[in-house]
Amino acid sequence: MKTIKLVLILGILVFTSFTTAHKYYVSITQVEYVQEKQSIQIISRIFMDDLEQLLRKRYNEEITLDNGQDETLINQYIKKYLLTKIEIEVNSEEFVPKFIGKKYDGDIVHCYLEIENIKSINQFSIKNKVLFDVFEDQKNVIRTNINNKPKTFVLTAQNDKGLLNF
């Protein structure tokens, strides 16, 4: 009888822990310096439902991503948003990345940015405030590969800037 009660209690605990699961808000931004092309290539991966919620709140309540709507207009919204939320400095000089485009991949949106004509990098800083204005517990993971030195750090609303010296 004790075994049945124990199994029942454990089953209830397991069930309630799954039904009260917390959603995590995270984006991953990959920054790669391609010295041969003198280019910083940036891919920001954002959950589609989070980005869609943001675009609806900021720009157009009827936006639906990846359903054949006007992709030119959606690209304009994404570009406008990302370029206000991602700030990059190279060697203490501010650069505005060029928005290349986006690609849907399951429930992720890959957003492509690039900074050209970068001959060398001695110092790199990035401020990434993507989705901080929508989700207070948003985390933005930054993975860099600059001068063949991979680094990873996590940005939060309280600490939204990363700095690397080479």
C-alpha positions in Angstrom: 0.0 0.0 0.0 2.9 2.4 0.8 4.4 1.6 -2.6 1.2 2.6 -4.4 0.9 5.9 -2.5 4.6 6.6 -3.2 4.2 5.9 -6.9 1.0 8.0 -7.0 2.7 11.0 -5.3 5.7 10.8 -7.5 3.4 10.6 -10.6 1.6 13.7 -9.5 4.8 15.6 -8.8 6.2 14.7 -12.2 3.0 15.7 -14.0 2.7 19.1 -12.2 6.4 19.9 -12.9 5.8 19.4 -16.7 2.5 21.4 -16.7 4.1 24.4 -15.0 7.2 24.4 -17.2 8.7 27.8 -17.7 9.4 29.2 -21.2 12.9 30.4 -21.8 13.5 33.5 -23.9 16.9 33.3 -25.7 18.5 34.3 -29.0 21.8 33.2 -30.3 24.0 35.6 -32.3 27.1 34.2 -34.1 29.7 36.8 -35.0 32.5 35.6 -37.4 35.4 37.7 -38.7 36.4 36.5 -42.2 39.8 38.2 -42.6 40.1 37.2 -46.3 36.9 39.1 -47.1 37.6 41.8 -44.5 34.1 41.2 -43.3 32.2 40.6 -40.0 29.4 38.2 -40.7 26.6 38.0 -38.2 23.8 35.5 -37.9 21.2 36.1 -35.2 18.8 33.2 -34.5 15.6 34.2 -32.9 12.5 32.1 -32.1 9.9 32.8 -34.7 7.0 33.2 -32.2 9.0 35.7 -30.1 9.9 37.7 -33.1 6.4 37.6 -34.5 5.1 38.8 -31.1 7.5 41.7 -31.2 6.7 42.7 -34.8 3.0 42.6 -34.0 3.5 44.8 -30.9 5.7 47.3 -32.6 4.7 47.5 -36.2 1.6 45.5 -37.4 -0.8 43.5 -35.3 -1.6 41.2 -38.3 1.9 40.1 -39.1 2.4 36.3 -39.4 5.8 35.0 -40.2 6.4 32.3 -42.8 2.9 32.2 -44.2 3.5 33.9 -47.6 2.7 37.4 -46.4 4.6 40.4 -47.9 8.2 39.3 -47.1 9.6 42.7 -48.3 7.6 44.5 -45.6 8.5 41.9 -43.0 12.2 42.3 -43.9 11.8 46.1 -43.5 10.4 45.6 -40.0 13.1 43.2 -39.0 15.8 45.4 -40.4 14.4 48.5 -38.7 14.2 46.6 -35.3 17.6 44.9 -35.4 19.5 48.0 -36.4 18.1 49.8 -33.4 18.9 47.0 -31.0 22.3 45.7 -32.2 25.2 48.1 -31.8 28.8 47.2 -32.9 32.1 48.9 -32.3 35.3 47.8 -34.0 38.6 49.4 -32.7 36.5 52.0 -30.9 34.6 53.0 -34.1 30.9 52.4 -34.3 29.6 50.5 -37.4 26.0 50.0 -38.5 25.7 46.4 -39.9 24.0 45.9 -43.3 20.9 43.8 -43.2 21.3 41.0 -45.7 18.1 39.1 -45.2 16.5 36.3 -43.2 15.6 32.7 -43.5 13.0 30.6 -41.8 14.2 27.3 -40.3 11.5 25.5 -38.4 10.6 27.6 -35.5 13.8 29.8 -35.8 14.4 32.9 -37.9 18.0 33.3 -39.1 18.7 37.0 -39.6 21.9 37.9 -41.6 23.9 41.0 -41.1 27.3 42.1 -42.3 30.0 44.8 -41.8 32.4 45.1 -44.7 35.8 46.7 -45.1 37.2 45.7 -41.7 41.0 45.3 -42.2 41.8 44.1 -38.7 40.2 43.8 -35.2 42.0 44.8 -32.0 38.9 45.5 -30.1 35.3 44.4 -30.6 32.2 45.4 -28.7 28.6 44.4 -29.2 25.4 45.6 -27.5 22.5 43.3 -28.2 19.2 44.4 -26.8 17.0 42.2 -29.0 13.7 41.4 -27.4 14.6 43.0 -24.0 11.7 45.4 -24.6 9.3 42.5 -24.8 10.6 39.8 -22.4 12.1 40.9 -19.1 14.0 37.6 -18.7 15.3 37.5 -22.3 18.9 36.3 -22.7 21.1 36.9 -25.8 23.9 34.5 -26.2 26.8 35.9 -28.3 29.3 33.5 -29.9 32.3 35.1 -31.6 35.1 33.8 -33.7 37.4 36.8 -34.2 41.1 36.4 -35.0 40.7 32.6 -34.6 39.7 33.1 -30.9 36.3 31.8 -30.1 34.5 33.4 -27.2 30.9 33.1 -25.8 29.1 35.4 -23.4 25.5 36.0 -22.4 23.9 39.4 -22.4 20.9 40.3 -20.3 18.8 43.5 -19.9 21.1 44.5 -16.9 24.3 43.6 -18.8 23.6 44.2 -22.5 27.2 44.8 -23.8 30.2 42.6 -24.4 33.8 43.8 -25.0 36.7 41.8 -26.4 40.3 42.9 -26.7 42.8 41.2 -28.9 
